[in-house]
Amino acid sequence: MTLEEVKNLLRELNFPPSSITNQTALTILALADRKPRGGLLSGHSCLADGARIHDILNFVRSEFGRKVAENTRESYRKTSLRPLIDAGWVVRHQLATNDPNTYYRLSGELLRLVEGAAGREREQLFRRLRLGKTSKRRGQRKDGVLVRVSPDQPFLLGSGPHNELEKDVVEVLAPALMKSPVVLYLGDTAPRAGYQDRTLMRRLNLPIDVRESLPDVVLYDPDEGLLVIEVVTSGGAIDSTRLDQLRQLARRPAKLGVKIEYLTAFPTRRIFRSFVEQIAWETSVWIAAEPANLIHFVPI
């Protein structure tokens, strides 16, 4: 893609006009680049594997012949990468504040668009990625957190970090882990009813009248099975006691032959470390700050 083609793509996706700049287009092209390069982070052979801001600047210099100073890093971070992260199109991998090895990757869906997805796949990617005309930073509104439970259906949860993490589970983890994820249930920390696909829950024989026993998020894919998720920002990981409760909850779908998996989601590794000794065997862990990885607790 050329710079103008990337900018046109951003316009079609309803990206904020103020952020549709040559700098943002260069950033996207850098993060989509698969040319083998040296000098990257260990284990990364090309920028598409993950690039630091320094790597992006080197790409702009070498591939476009532009003179960009190192002190422009903050401009790239704040005015290009931050809006792309807020849209859910770029993932930041960061272990700690000011980590010098912080790197960035395009979401798989945006990468496929940039690499030339066509036909039906292109249409599907546009439906998933296109932002609402009034979308706010990280999907938050003054009165809550807006979650896309399907490409055409937003749902408003109450505000707060717990529901922000639920949003990450639905919009980042689900499409990465499942082929055709469907949100069955979303809990809500605010005094709301949360979200339920009651028709599909009935079909799967999943209880819908005992919300106090339900986990924070339940996802379903007919090919991948049922994913039962607890979201942890301060407490409530899936320990052995909670796992027994969730297995009781899911026993009726299991009798229908539905594969069941259990996962705890954490916002950061720091919070995960506080609960690591409690995590039950035969469950998994996902950390939103490092979204491309899963941790499996599997007994020998």
C-alpha positions as CSV (number, residue, x, y, z in Angstrom):
1,M,0.0,0.0,0.0
2,T,1.0,3.6,-0.6
3,L,0.6,6.3,2.1
4,E,-2.5,7.6,0.4
5,E,-4.0,4.1,0.2
6,V,-3.4,3.6,3.9
7,K,-5.0,7.0,4.7
8,N,-8.0,6.1,2.5
9,L,-8.3,2.8,4.3
10,L,-8.4,4.7,7.7
11,R,-11.1,7.0,6.4
12,E,-13.2,4.0,5.3
13,L,-12.8,2.6,8.8
14,N,-14.0,5.9,10.4
15,F,-10.7,6.6,12.0
16,P,-10.7,10.1,13.6
17,P,-9.8,12.6,10.8
18,S,-7.3,14.4,13.0
19,S,-5.2,11.2,13.3
20,I,-5.2,10.3,9.6
21,T,-1.8,11.7,8.9
22,N,1.3,10.6,6.9
23,Q,2.9,9.7,10.2
24,T,0.1,7.4,11.1
25,A,0.2,5.8,7.7
26,L,3.9,5.3,7.9
27,T,3.4,3.7,11.3
28,I,1.0,1.2,9.9
29,L,3.2,0.4,7.0
30,A,6.1,-0.2,9.3
31,L,4.1,-2.6,11.5
32,A,2.9,-4.5,8.4
33,D,6.5,-4.9,7.0
34,R,7.7,-8.5,6.7
35,K,11.1,-7.8,5.2
36,P,13.8,-9.6,7.2
37,R,15.8,-7.1,9.3
38,G,18.5,-7.1,11.8
39,G,18.7,-5.1,15.0
40,L,15.2,-6.0,16.2
41,L,14.2,-7.4,19.5
42,S,15.3,-11.0,20.2
43,G,13.1,-13.5,18.4
44,H,11.8,-10.9,15.9
45,S,12.9,-11.2,12.3
46,C,10.7,-8.5,10.8
47,L,8.8,-5.5,12.0
48,A,5.4,-7.3,11.7
49,D,6.7,-9.6,14.5
50,G,6.7,-6.5,16.7
51,A,8.5,-3.2,16.5
52,R,9.7,-0.6,19.0
53,I,9.2,3.1,18.1
54,H,13.0,3.2,17.4
55,D,12.4,0.4,14.8
56,I,9.5,2.3,13.2
57,L,11.7,5.5,12.9
58,N,14.4,3.4,11.2
59,F,11.9,2.0,8.8
60,V,10.7,5.5,7.8
61,R,14.3,6.6,7.3
62,S,15.4,3.6,5.2
63,E,12.2,2.9,3.2
64,F,10.9,6.4,2.6
65,G,14.1,8.4,2.9
66,R,12.6,10.8,5.5
67,K,14.8,12.5,8.0
68,V,13.1,11.9,11.4
69,A,14.9,12.7,14.6
70,E,14.8,10.4,17.6
71,N,13.0,13.1,19.6
72,T,10.0,12.6,17.4
73,R,9.3,9.3,19.3
74,E,6.8,11.0,21.6
75,S,4.9,12.3,18.6
76,Y,4.6,8.8,17.1
77,R,3.6,7.4,20.5
78,K,0.9,10.0,21.3
79,T,-0.5,11.0,18.0
80,S,-0.3,7.8,15.9
81,L,0.2,4.7,18.1
82,R,-2.1,5.8,20.9
83,P,-5.2,6.4,18.6
84,L,-4.5,3.1,16.9
85,I,-4.4,1.3,20.2
86,D,-7.6,3.0,21.3
87,A,-9.3,1.7,18.2
88,G,-8.1,-1.8,18.9
89,W,-6.0,-2.0,15.8
90,V,-2.6,-2.0,17.4
91,V,-1.5,-4.0,20.4
92,R,1.2,-2.7,22.8
93,H,3.4,-5.3,24.5
94,Q,4.8,-3.7,27.7
95,L,6.1,-5.4,30.8
96,A,6.5,-2.2,32.9
97,T,6.1,1.5,32.7
98,N,8.9,3.0,30.5
99,D,10.1,-0.5,29.5
100,P,12.7,0.2,26.8
101,N,11.6,-3.0,25.0
102,T,8.0,-2.0,24.7
103,Y,6.9,-3.0,21.2
104,Y,3.8,-2.8,19.0
105,R,2.0,-5.1,16.6
106,L,-0.9,-4.6,14.2
107,S,-4.0,-6.6,15.1
108,G,-4.3,-9.7,12.8
109,E,-7.4,-8.2,11.2
110,L,-5.9,-4.9,10.2
111,L,-2.8,-6.6,9.0
112,R,-4.8,-8.8,6.7
113,L,-6.5,-5.7,5.3
114,V,-3.2,-3.9,4.7
115,E,-1.8,-7.0,3.1
116,G,-4.6,-7.1,0.5
117,A,-7.5,-9.1,1.8
118,A,-10.1,-9.2,-0.9
119,G,-13.7,-10.2,-1.6
120,R,-15.8,-11.6,1.2
121,E,-12.9,-11.6,3.6
122,R,-12.3,-7.9,3.1
123,E,-16.0,-7.2,3.7
124,Q,-16.0,-9.2,6.9
125,L,-12.9,-7.5,8.1
126,F,-14.4,-4.1,7.4
127,R,-17.5,-5.0,9.4
128,R,-15.4,-6.0,12.4
129,L,-13.0,-3.1,12.3
130,R,-15.1,-0.1,11.3
131,L,-15.5,2.3,14.1
132,G,-18.8,3.9,15.0
133,K,-19.1,7.5,14.0
134,T,-19.4,8.5,17.7
135,S,-16.9,6.0,19.2
136,K,-14.9,7.3,22.1
137,R,-11.4,6.5,23.4
138,R,-11.2,2.7,24.2
139,G,-14.9,2.5,23.6
140,Q,-15.7,4.4,26.8
141,R,-18.5,6.9,27.2
142,K,-19.2,9.2,30.0
143,D,-21.7,6.8,31.4
144,G,-19.9,3.5,30.7
145,V,-17.9,1.1,28.6
146,L,-19.2,0.4,25.1
147,V,-18.5,-3.2,24.0
148,R,-19.1,-4.6,20.5
149,V,-20.8,-7.9,21.3
150,S,-21.1,-8.4,17.5
151,P,-20.0,-6.4,14.5
152,D,-23.3,-4.6,14.4
153,Q,-24.3,-4.6,18.0
154,P,-22.8,-2.4,20.7
155,F,-23.7,-2.9,24.3
156,L,-23.1,-0.4,27.1
157,L,-21.7,-1.7,30.4
158,G,-21.1,0.4,33.5
159,S,-17.8,2.3,33.8
160,G,-14.7,0.9,35.6
161,P,-11.6,-1.2,35.0
162,H,-13.4,-4.5,35.4
163,N,-15.7,-3.8,32.5
164,E,-12.9,-2.3,30.5
165,L,-11.1,-5.7,30.8
166,E,-14.3,-7.5,29.8
167,K,-14.3,-5.3,26.7
168,D,-10.7,-6.4,26.0
169,V,-11.8,-10.1,26.4
170,V,-14.6,-9.7,23.9
171,E,-12.9,-7.5,21.3
172,V,-9.2,-8.7,21.5
173,L,-9.1,-12.2,23.0
174,A,-12.3,-13.7,21.4
175,P,-11.5,-13.1,17.8
176,A,-7.9,-14.2,18.3
177,L,-8.8,-17.4,20.0
178,M,-12.0,-18.4,18.3
179,K,-13.1,-18.7,14.6
180,S,-16.6,-17.4,15.0
181,P,-17.0,-16.1,18.6
182,V,-20.5,-15.3,20.0
183,V,-21.0,-13.5,23.3
184,L,-23.4,-15.5,25.4
185,Y,-23.1,-13.5,28.6
186,L,-21.4,-10.4,29.9
187,G,-21.6,-9.5,33.6
188,D,-21.7,-5.9,34.7
189,T,-20.3,-4.3,37.8
190,A,-22.9,-1.6,37.6
191,P,-26.5,-2.3,38.7
192,R,-27.6,-3.3,35.2
193,A,-28.7,-6.7,33.8
194,G,-25.6,-7.2,31.8
195,Y,-25.8,-8.8,28.4
196,Q,-27.3,-12.2,27.6
197,D,-28.0,-14.1,24.4
198,R,-30.9,-15.9,26.0
199,T,-31.9,-17.8,22.9
200,L,-28.6,-19.4,22.4
201,M,-28.1,-20.0,26.2
202,R,-31.4,-21.9,26.2
203,R,-30.2,-23.9,23.2
204,L,-27.0,-24.8,25.0
205,N,-29.0,-25.7,28.2
206,L,-26.9,-23.1,30.1
207,P,-28.7,-21.7,33.2
208,I,-30.0,-18.1,32.8
209,D,-31.9,-17.5,36.0
210,V,-28.9,-17.8,38.4
211,R,-26.8,-14.8,37.4
212,E,-25.0,-14.8,40.8
213,S,-23.4,-18.1,39.8
214,L,-22.4,-17.1,36.3
215,P,-18.8,-16.1,35.4
216,D,-18.0,-12.6,34.1
217,V,-17.9,-13.6,30.4
218,V,-19.1,-16.6,28.5
219,L,-18.2,-17.0,24.8
220,Y,-19.3,-19.7,22.4
221,D,-18.1,-21.0,19.0
222,P,-19.7,-24.0,17.5
223,D,-16.2,-25.2,16.3
224,E,-14.3,-24.3,19.5
225,G,-16.8,-24.9,22.2
226,L,-17.7,-22.9,25.3
227,L,-15.1,-20.5,26.9
228,V,-15.9,-19.6,30.5
229,I,-14.0,-16.6,31.7
230,E,-13.4,-14.8,35.0
231,V,-12.2,-11.2,34.8
232,V,-9.8,-10.2,37.6
233,T,-8.8,-6.6,38.4
234,S,-8.8,-7.1,42.2
235,G,-10.2,-10.5,43.1
236,G,-12.0,-13.6,41.9
237,A,-9.6,-15.8,39.9
238,I,-10.5,-19.3,39.0
239,D,-9.2,-21.3,41.9
240,S,-10.0,-25.0,42.6
241,T,-13.2,-24.1,44.4
242,R,-14.5,-21.7,41.7
243,L,-13.6,-24.3,39.1
244,D,-15.9,-26.8,40.7
245,Q,-18.7,-24.2,40.8
246,L,-18.2,-23.4,37.1
247,R,-18.1,-27.0,36.1
248,Q,-21.5,-27.5,37.9
249,L,-22.8,-24.5,36.0
250,A,-21.6,-25.9,32.6
251,R,-22.6,-29.5,33.3
252,R,-25.7,-29.4,31.1
253,P,-23.9,-27.9,28.0
254,A,-21.2,-30.6,28.6
255,K,-23.9,-33.3,28.4
256,L,-24.8,-32.0,25.0
257,G,-21.2,-32.6,23.9
258,V,-20.1,-29.0,24.1
259,K,-16.4,-28.7,24.8
260,I,-15.8,-26.4,27.9
261,E,-12.7,-24.4,28.7
262,Y,-12.0,-22.1,31.7
263,L,-9.9,-19.0,31.6
264,T,-9.0,-16.1,34.0
265,A,-8.2,-12.8,32.4
266,F,-5.9,-10.2,34.0
267,P,-5.1,-6.7,32.9
268,T,-1.4,-6.9,33.7
269,R,1.3,-9.4,34.7
270,R,1.7,-7.6,38.0
271,I,-1.9,-8.3,39.0
272,F,-1.6,-11.9,37.7
273,R,1.4,-12.4,40.0
274,S,-0.8,-11.6,43.0
275,F,-3.0,-14.6,42.1
276,V,-0.7,-17.1,40.5
277,E,-0.6,-19.5,43.4
278,Q,-4.4,-19.7,43.4
279,I,-4.9,-20.6,39.7
280,A,-6.5,-24.0,39.3
281,W,-4.9,-26.7,37.2
282,E,-6.7,-27.4,33.9
283,T,-7.4,-23.7,33.4
284,S,-5.7,-21.0,31.3
285,V,-4.7,-17.4,31.9
286,W,-4.8,-14.4,29.5
287,I,-3.1,-11.0,30.2
288,A,-4.5,-8.1,28.3
289,A,-1.2,-6.2,28.3
290,E,0.4,-9.2,26.5
291,P,-2.6,-10.2,24.4
292,A,-0.8,-12.6,22.0
293,N,-0.1,-15.2,24.6
294,L,-1.9,-17.7,26.8
295,I,-0.7,-19.4,29.9
296,H,-2.0,-23.0,30.4
297,F,-1.9,-24.7,33.8
298,V,-1.7,-28.3,32.7
299,P,-0.9,-31.2,35.1
300,I,1.6,-33.8,33.9
